Amino acid sequence: MTRLELTLAAAPVGALDLAPLVPAALAGMKLDRVRRLRLRHGTRSSALGDIFAVNGEPGEVLALRGLTSGCLRVGAGLGAGTLEISGNPGDELGREMSGGAILVRGNAGDGVGLGMHGGLIRVQGSVGDRVGGMLPGATRGMNEGTILVTGDAGERVGERMRRGLIAICGDSGAYTGDRMLAGTIIVLGACGPHAGAGMRRGTLLLAERPAQMPATFNPCGTFALTIMPLLAQHVADVDRRLARRIADFNRAERWCGDMAHGGKGEILLAATAAGGR
C-alpha cells in the first residue's frame, strides 16, 4: 500500500486550508509536483513544499504530521482512502466527506463531520462543538457515516442529524441531539442539559443519567435492547474497547420525545444509570 507523509514544518501564521489534501487528488503525482501545489494560507497562497516536508509516494494513505489548530478543513470532501493525522487539527475536519477514513491522534476543533454523508472519522482525543452538525444554510446535518470520539465533545453533538452513528466515549455538552431527525448518538460519559431538544426521531443512548430529564420526554418503561450486539459488532472493527462498552447497554430505561415535535424520538438510559428495575 503506497503512502505519502507530509510533516508540518512550523505552526502556520493565519489559517491554512488543507481541503485539497486528500489521497485521490494526489494519486499518481510526482513528488516535485506535490511540493508545487498551492495552499490557501491566510490571505495568500503558498507552495506545499514551503510548509510541509514531503516523503513517500502518493497513494491510498496520506499521513499528515504535526498539525495545529490553524490547519482547517482537513479531509473535507474525502471520498476514498485514508487520512492519518497526528497533532490537533482545527475546525471542520471531514466536512462533507462521503467515504474513506480519517484517523486522528490528538484533538480536533469545531464542526467535525459537518454535512458528512459517508465514511469514518475516529478522533483519539476530544473535539469541539457541532460534531456531525449541519453546514450554514442547510436543513440537515450528518446524513450517513460513523464518528467515534474517545474523549469529550462540546455542545450540539448531532445537530439536525439525519442518519449514521456518533459515539462519544467521554462527556458531551449541552443540546446533544439538538433537533435530531434520525440516527444514533451514544454518550458514555456525562451528558449536558437539554439533550434531545426538538428531537423528531432517532436514538440517544446515555450511560449516565442527566441531572434533569427534559420536560418534553415521557418515561415508557425499561426494556432489553436486543439490537446492541449488532451495533457493537459494527464498531468492533474500529474500536474493540468501545464495542465492549456499547454491549453493556443490554437493558435501558426508555424516554419518548420530544413530545412537542411528534414524540417519535427516544432517549435510552443504561439500566445502571437509570437505577434499574
ROFILUM-680617 format. One record per residue (C-alpha): residue number from 1; x, y, z. Coordinates in Angstrom, 3 decimals, padded with zeros to 6 digits. Example, Ala and Ser with C-alpha at 12.3 -4.5 7.8 and 13.67 -1.06 7.14 Angstrom:
2
> pos, xx, yy, zz
> 1, 012.300, -004.500, 007.800
> 2, 013.670, -001.060, 007.140
END
This chain:
277
> pos, xx, yy, zz
> 1, 000.000, 000.000, 000.000
> 2, 001.526, 003.291, -001.119
> 3, 001.812, 006.075, 001.431
> 4, 002.649, 009.778, 001.364
> 5, 003.750, 011.567, 004.533
> 6, 003.569, 015.341, 004.980
> 7, 005.108, 016.854, 008.120
> 8, 004.284, 020.448, 009.043
> 9, 007.491, 022.471, 009.314
> 10, 006.085, 025.121, 011.675
> 11, 002.738, 026.276, 013.031
> 12, 001.028, 028.331, 010.309
> 13, 000.625, 032.079, 010.714
> 14, -003.051, 032.512, 009.861
> 15, -005.482, 029.842, 008.695
> 16, -004.127, 027.075, 006.462
> 17, -006.791, 025.419, 004.277
> 18, -005.880, 021.748, 003.815
> 19, -009.057, 020.696, 001.965
> 20, -007.086, 019.946, -001.255
> 21, -005.006, 017.279, 000.518
> 22, -006.893, 014.018, 000.012
> 23, -005.440, 010.785, -001.409
> 24, -007.480, 010.798, -004.630
> 25, -006.371, 014.337, -005.525
> 26, -002.673, 013.479, -005.085
> 27, -002.710, 009.965, -006.588
> 28, -000.188, 009.492, -009.396
> 29, 001.587, 012.809, -008.809
> 30, 005.370, 013.050, -008.757
> 31, 006.795, 014.463, -005.524
> 32, 008.037, 017.614, -007.270
> 33, 004.512, 018.358, -008.409
> 34, 003.150, 017.691, -004.912
> 35, 005.630, 020.194, -003.488
> 36, 004.476, 022.835, -006.011
> 37, 000.797, 022.583, -005.076
> 38, -000.624, 025.854, -003.799
> 39, -002.474, 026.004, -000.476
> 40, -004.538, 028.894, 000.833
> 41, -002.562, 030.354, 003.726
> 42, -004.162, 033.338, 005.406
> 43, -004.799, 035.967, 002.718
> 44, -002.335, 034.438, 000.253
> 45, -001.282, 031.084, -001.141
> 46, 001.933, 029.165, -000.500
> 47, 003.640, 026.188, -002.108
> 48, 003.039, 022.975, -000.184
> 49, 006.790, 022.288, -000.130
> 50, 007.372, 025.563, 001.753
> 51, 005.022, 024.401, 004.534
> 52, 005.486, 020.620, 004.713
> 53, 008.366, 018.167, 004.494
> 54, 007.337, 015.615, 001.852
> 55, 008.245, 011.916, 001.916
> 56, 006.947, 008.688, 000.381
> 57, 004.693, 008.186, -002.628
> 58, 001.106, 009.365, -003.206
> 59, -001.397, 006.532, -002.945
> 60, -004.149, 005.161, -000.718
> 61, -002.796, 006.561, 002.571
> 62, -001.930, 010.184, 003.296
> 63, -000.288, 010.916, 006.663
> 64, -000.342, 014.490, 007.972
> 65, 002.032, 015.072, 010.878
> 66, 002.257, 017.875, 013.443
> 67, -000.992, 019.646, 012.561
> 68, -002.174, 022.562, 014.686
> 69, -005.477, 024.361, 015.251
> 70, -004.645, 026.678, 012.364
> 71, -004.966, 023.763, 009.926
> 72, -008.582, 023.926, 008.754
> 73, -010.927, 021.681, 006.700
> 74, -008.636, 018.657, 006.866
> 75, -010.190, 015.826, 004.846
> 76, -013.025, 017.970, 003.504
> 77, -014.824, 016.119, 000.727
> 78, -012.882, 012.884, 001.267
> 79, -014.427, 010.100, -000.812
> 80, -011.901, 007.266, -000.556
> 81, -008.577, 006.329, 001.004
> 82, -007.247, 007.010, 004.483
> 83, -006.002, 010.157, 006.212
> 84, -003.761, 009.509, 009.232
> 85, -003.375, 012.665, 011.300
> 86, -001.177, 013.420, 014.286
> 87, -001.489, 016.689, 016.155
> 88, -004.523, 018.863, 016.824
> 89, -006.243, 019.893, 013.572
> 90, -008.632, 022.835, 013.583
> 91, -012.240, 023.338, 012.543
> 92, -014.321, 021.381, 010.004
> 93, -012.360, 018.141, 009.967
> 94, -014.045, 015.768, 007.484
> 95, -016.525, 018.379, 006.259
> 96, -018.867, 016.841, 003.638
> 97, -016.842, 013.637, 003.390
> 98, -018.599, 010.754, 001.619
> 99, -016.242, 007.802, 002.132
> 100, -012.830, 006.654, 003.288
> 101, -011.459, 007.110, 006.804
> 102, -009.916, 009.905, 008.875
> 103, -007.921, 008.750, 011.906
> 104, -006.726, 011.440, 014.328
> 105, -004.237, 011.030, 017.167
> 106, -004.950, 014.226, 019.016
> 107, -007.815, 016.662, 019.487
> 108, -009.913, 018.361, 016.813
> 109, -011.789, 021.649, 016.615
> 110, -015.425, 022.553, 015.971
> 111, -017.550, 021.069, 013.208
> 112, -016.077, 017.567, 012.925
> 113, -018.043, 015.794, 010.179
> 114, -020.220, 018.783, 009.213
> 115, -022.582, 017.646, 006.467
> 116, -020.917, 014.218, 006.411
> 117, -022.654, 011.596, 004.248
> 118, -020.393, 008.553, 004.472
> 119, -017.092, 007.181, 005.751
> 120, -015.442, 007.001, 009.169
> 121, -013.921, 009.630, 011.460
> 122, -012.108, 008.442, 014.575
> 123, -010.595, 011.011, 016.965
> 124, -008.369, 009.691, 019.745
> 125, -008.854, 012.812, 021.799
> 126, -011.543, 015.460, 022.337
> 127, -013.480, 017.590, 019.861
> 128, -015.299, 020.926, 019.845
> 129, -018.913, 021.864, 019.164
> 130, -021.342, 020.663, 016.466
> 131, -019.934, 017.185, 015.786
> 132, -021.885, 015.744, 012.851
> 133, -023.802, 019.008, 012.550
> 134, -025.146, 020.929, 009.589
> 135, -023.478, 023.340, 007.186
> 136, -024.551, 027.004, 007.204
> 137, -027.868, 027.299, 005.375
> 138, -028.512, 023.530, 005.370
> 139, -031.619, 021.882, 006.814
> 140, -029.934, 018.676, 008.000
> 141, -026.620, 017.602, 009.434
> 142, -024.771, 014.306, 009.132
> 143, -026.601, 012.007, 006.684
> 144, -024.536, 008.769, 006.827
> 145, -021.249, 007.503, 008.260
> 146, -019.647, 006.930, 011.655
> 147, -017.885, 009.319, 014.058
> 148, -016.049, 007.876, 017.084
> 149, -014.525, 010.199, 019.723
> 150, -012.521, 008.699, 022.597
> 151, -012.519, 011.941, 024.622
> 152, -015.104, 014.670, 025.258
> 153, -017.278, 016.655, 022.852
> 154, -018.681, 020.171, 023.029
> 155, -022.228, 021.383, 022.509
> 156, -024.824, 020.367, 019.901
> 157, -023.485, 016.914, 019.035
> 158, -025.510, 015.595, 016.073
> 159, -027.347, 018.869, 015.394
> 160, -030.177, 018.001, 012.936
> 161, -028.521, 014.631, 012.288
> 162, -030.367, 012.558, 009.663
> 163, -028.561, 009.176, 009.598
> 164, -025.410, 007.491, 010.905
> 165, -023.690, 006.851, 014.240
> 166, -021.867, 009.198, 016.623
> 167, -020.210, 007.691, 019.716
> 168, -018.654, 009.911, 022.413
> 169, -016.634, 007.949, 024.992
> 170, -016.284, 010.922, 027.331
> 171, -018.702, 013.749, 028.183
> 172, -020.856, 015.752, 025.780
> 173, -022.077, 019.318, 026.179
> 174, -025.496, 020.943, 026.113
> 175, -028.080, 020.239, 023.414
> 176, -026.775, 016.800, 022.441
> 177, -029.057, 015.579, 019.636
> 178, -030.409, 019.087, 019.047
> 179, -033.389, 018.902, 016.597
> 180, -032.251, 015.412, 015.607
> 181, -034.091, 013.915, 012.599
> 182, -032.852, 010.304, 012.874
> 183, -029.688, 008.279, 013.525
> 184, -027.945, 007.167, 016.720
> 185, -025.831, 009.061, 019.265
> 186, -024.066, 007.264, 022.137
> 187, -022.579, 009.157, 025.110
> 188, -020.608, 007.034, 027.574
> 189, -019.766, 009.895, 029.948
> 190, -021.942, 012.696, 031.324
> 191, -024.378, 014.486, 029.039
> 192, -025.060, 018.206, 029.339
> 193, -028.509, 019.816, 029.730
> 194, -031.281, 019.898, 027.111
> 195, -030.444, 016.539, 025.499
> 196, -032.781, 015.767, 022.604
> 197, -034.270, 019.268, 022.431
> 198, -036.537, 019.474, 019.379
> 199, -035.832, 015.828, 018.523
> 200, -038.165, 014.331, 015.868
> 201, -036.770, 010.811, 015.504
> 202, -033.590, 008.933, 016.336
> 203, -031.953, 007.480, 019.431
> 204, -029.794, 008.929, 022.202
> 205, -028.045, 006.248, 024.291
> 206, -026.785, 007.721, 027.568
> 207, -024.623, 005.759, 030.001
> 208, -025.158, 008.344, 032.763
> 209, -028.461, 009.827, 033.805
> 210, -028.631, 013.602, 033.167
> 211, -029.098, 015.857, 036.179
> 212, -032.597, 016.598, 034.841
> 213, -034.513, 014.743, 032.143
> 214, -036.115, 017.009, 029.506
> 215, -039.658, 018.054, 030.443
> 216, -040.940, 017.177, 026.952
> 217, -039.920, 013.478, 027.216
> 218, -042.091, 010.836, 028.877
> 219, -040.865, 007.611, 030.588
> 220, -042.017, 004.421, 028.833
> 221, -040.537, 001.633, 030.975
> 222, -037.358, -000.479, 030.975
> 223, -036.593, -002.863, 028.118
> 224, -033.977, -005.313, 026.873
> 225, -032.018, -003.859, 023.944
> 226, -031.623, -006.790, 021.573
> 227, -030.078, -004.620, 018.856
> 228, -026.982, -003.707, 020.917
> 229, -024.867, -006.741, 019.895
> 230, -025.337, -005.750, 016.235
> 231, -024.313, -002.155, 016.971
> 232, -021.283, -003.364, 018.953
> 233, -020.288, -005.609, 016.056
> 234, -020.483, -002.633, 013.683
> 235, -017.995, -000.727, 015.863
> 236, -015.720, -003.667, 016.777
> 237, -013.562, -003.497, 013.639
> 238, -012.567, 000.064, 014.523
> 239, -012.516, 000.082, 018.338
> 240, -012.994, -003.156, 020.286
> 241, -012.926, -001.411, 023.654
> 242, -015.768, 000.863, 022.608
> 243, -017.656, -002.143, 021.229
> 244, -017.481, -003.852, 024.631
> 245, -018.831, -000.750, 026.366
> 246, -021.682, -000.454, 023.875
> 247, -022.578, -004.086, 024.527
> 248, -023.204, -003.145, 028.191
> 249, -026.418, -001.396, 027.095
> 250, -028.314, -004.672, 027.416
> 251, -031.201, -003.041, 029.302
> 252, -032.298, 000.567, 029.296
> 253, -034.980, 002.914, 030.559
> 254, -036.754, 004.434, 027.556
> 255, -037.992, 008.018, 027.372
> 256, -040.006, 009.115, 024.312
> 257, -039.954, 012.621, 022.872
> 258, -039.636, 015.388, 022.036
> 259, -043.425, 015.389, 022.619
> 260, -043.587, 018.948, 021.267
> 261, -042.307, 017.592, 017.932
> 262, -044.240, 014.352, 017.473
> 263, -042.645, 012.233, 020.204
> 264, -041.059, 009.680, 017.835
> 265, -037.510, 010.004, 019.180
> 266, -036.097, 008.264, 022.225
> 267, -033.548, 008.674, 024.988
> 268, -032.307, 005.340, 026.334
> 269, -030.677, 005.364, 029.771
> 270, -028.487, 002.363, 030.555
> 271, -030.148, 000.343, 033.348
> 272, -027.224, 001.108, 035.686
> 273, -027.641, 004.842, 035.007
> 274, -031.405, 004.632, 035.451
> 275, -031.129, 002.700, 038.680
> 276, -032.508, -000.460, 037.030
> 277, -035.886, -002.034, 037.674
END
